[in-house]
Amino acid sequence: MENKVKSHYLNVLEKDQQEMVTMVQLFDRAERSGLVIEVIYSALNNMKEFPDSSPLLCMQIALEDWDVWKIYCTLSYKLKNKSYESRKKLC
């Protein structure tokens, strides 16, 4: 018996690999900010409320709702101005 979810995922991955890479990067940002559960919950609610929206768009909106963009940009700026040892402590 074929796993339909797995087949669908592999088809989507073949068609739009860049979207999947972007989703992984966004998930990583949420994880680094310590707001993974909140962001995913918000993204799922966005998908429920706006079913015609893409998962990527819903994730981006959720990240903005939780100010993860601001947190991530602030952390990135701080990392650029720190030594290697200091970076390891922040991450």
C-alpha positions, 0 to 999 in steps of 0.5 A: 500500500502506497503512503499518500502523504509521503508521495505527495511530499515527494512530488511537491519537493520535486516541483518546488524544492526552494519553497521547502528550503525556505520553510526549513530556514523559517523553522530554524529562525523560530527555533532559535528564537525559542518560539517554535510552538507559538509560530507553528500554532499561528501558522496552522491557524493562518492556514485554517483561516485562509485556506487558499494561502500557501504554507510558506506565506502562513509561516511568514505571517506567523513569524511576523506576528511573533516578531521573530523577524525582529529577534532574528535580525537583532541576533544576526547583527549582534553575531556579526559584531562578535568574536567566534567564541562569543557567537558560540555562546549566543547560539 
